[in-house]
């Protein structure tokens, strides 16, 4: 089952709560397995470019079934492939920390991308968003 709009909103809220705990402002974007936006939320005060960056992080993770760190390694190890792949998707791709895969029954059904903090903070927020989504699915 794909990620619903309601689930995406809950994930974003969890990512924003983590950001508040870290004293940062971020944008959290949830995409489906094809990298298309389901829902996005930009905290008051988050830099204006963060929605695009968060979407690009999430899109890369979802389409290539790799979290941000794995995607960054792919970029480093296979720059030619990455350049070609970057031209095939609707939005640019940004490798690096700040994205996490959403899985359901072992299958990738989407991803979360976060931008606004330093890379480790973005990753913490993305992981909090996914954890909240997985918790919602366990209780459903």
C-alpha positions as CSV (number, residue, x, y, z in Angstrom):
1,X,0.0,0.0,0.0
2,X,1.4,3.4,-0.9
3,X,2.0,6.2,1.6
4,X,-1.3,8.1,2.1
5,X,-1.5,11.9,2.4
6,X,-2.5,11.5,6.1
7,X,0.5,9.4,6.8
8,X,2.7,11.9,4.9
9,X,1.4,14.7,7.1
10,X,2.1,12.7,10.2
11,X,5.6,12.0,9.1
12,X,6.2,15.7,8.3
13,X,4.9,16.7,11.8
14,X,7.4,14.2,13.4
15,X,10.2,15.6,11.3
16,X,9.3,19.1,12.4
17,X,9.1,18.0,16.1
18,X,12.6,16.6,15.8
19,X,13.8,19.9,14.2
20,X,12.3,21.9,17.0
21,X,14.2,19.7,19.5
22,X,17.4,20.4,17.6
23,X,16.6,24.2,17.5
24,X,16.6,24.3,13.7
25,X,14.0,25.1,11.0
26,X,13.6,22.7,8.1
27,X,11.4,21.6,5.2
28,X,10.3,17.9,5.2
29,X,9.1,16.4,1.9
30,X,7.5,13.0,1.5
31,X,7.6,11.4,-1.9
32,X,6.1,8.2,-3.4
33,X,8.2,5.3,-4.9
34,X,8.5,7.3,-8.2
35,X,9.9,10.4,-6.5
36,X,6.7,12.4,-6.8
37,X,5.7,14.7,-3.9
38,X,2.9,13.5,-1.7
39,X,3.2,16.3,0.8
40,X,5.7,19.0,1.9
41,X,6.0,21.1,5.0
42,X,8.3,24.1,5.4
43,X,8.7,25.4,9.0
44,X,8.4,29.1,9.6
45,X,11.9,30.5,9.1
46,X,13.3,27.7,7.0
47,X,15.4,29.0,4.2
48,X,13.5,29.5,0.9
49,X,15.6,26.9,-1.0
50,X,14.9,24.1,1.4
51,X,11.7,22.7,-0.3
52,X,13.6,22.1,-3.5
53,X,16.6,20.6,-1.8
54,X,14.4,18.3,0.4
55,X,12.5,17.1,-2.6
56,X,15.7,16.4,-4.5
57,X,17.1,14.3,-1.6
58,X,13.8,12.4,-1.3
59,X,13.5,11.8,-5.0
60,X,16.9,10.3,-5.3
61,X,16.4,8.0,-2.3
62,X,13.0,6.8,-3.6
63,X,13.9,6.2,-7.2
64,X,17.3,4.5,-6.5
65,X,16.2,2.7,-3.3
66,X,19.1,4.2,-1.4
67,X,19.3,6.3,1.6
68,X,21.2,9.6,1.4
69,X,24.6,8.2,2.5
70,X,24.3,5.2,0.0
71,X,23.2,7.6,-2.7
72,X,26.2,9.9,-1.9
73,X,28.5,6.9,-2.3
74,X,26.9,6.0,-5.6
75,X,27.5,9.6,-6.8
76,X,31.2,9.4,-5.7
77,X,31.8,6.0,-7.2
78,X,29.8,6.3,-10.4
79,X,29.7,10.0,-11.4
80,X,29.0,9.3,-15.1
81,X,25.9,7.2,-14.2
82,X,24.8,9.8,-11.6
83,X,25.0,12.6,-14.3
84,X,22.9,10.5,-16.7
85,X,20.4,9.6,-14.0
86,X,20.1,13.2,-12.9
87,X,18.9,14.1,-16.3
88,X,16.2,11.4,-16.3
89,X,14.2,12.5,-13.3
90,X,11.7,15.3,-13.0
91,X,13.7,17.2,-10.4
92,X,17.5,17.4,-9.8
93,X,19.0,14.8,-7.4
94,X,21.0,15.8,-4.4
95,X,23.1,13.0,-2.8
96,X,24.0,13.1,0.9
97,X,22.6,12.9,4.4
98,X,19.0,14.0,4.9
99,X,16.9,11.3,3.3
100,X,15.4,8.0,4.5
101,X,13.5,5.3,2.7
102,X,9.9,4.4,3.6
103,X,9.3,0.6,3.4
104,X,6.1,-1.4,3.6
105,X,6.4,-5.2,3.8
106,X,10.0,-5.0,2.7
107,X,9.2,-2.9,-0.4
108,X,10.3,0.8,-0.9
109,X,7.1,2.8,-1.1
110,X,8.6,6.3,-0.8
111,X,11.1,8.4,0.9
112,X,11.5,11.4,3.2
113,X,13.9,14.3,2.4
114,X,14.8,17.0,4.8
115,X,16.8,20.3,4.3
116,X,17.5,23.2,6.6
117,X,20.0,21.9,9.2
118,X,23.5,20.5,8.8
119,X,23.6,17.0,7.2
120,X,23.4,15.0,10.4
121,X,20.5,17.1,11.7
122,X,18.6,16.6,8.4
123,X,19.2,12.9,8.7
124,X,17.9,12.9,12.3
125,X,14.7,14.6,11.2
126,X,14.2,12.3,8.2
127,X,14.6,9.2,10.4
128,X,12.2,10.7,13.0
129,X,9.6,11.2,10.2
130,X,10.0,7.6,8.9
131,X,9.9,6.2,12.5
132,X,6.6,8.0,13.1
133,X,5.2,6.6,9.8
134,X,6.2,3.1,10.7
135,X,4.6,3.5,14.1
136,X,1.4,4.6,12.6
137,X,1.3,1.6,10.3
138,X,2.0,-0.8,13.2
139,X,-0.9,0.6,15.1
140,X,-3.3,0.5,12.1
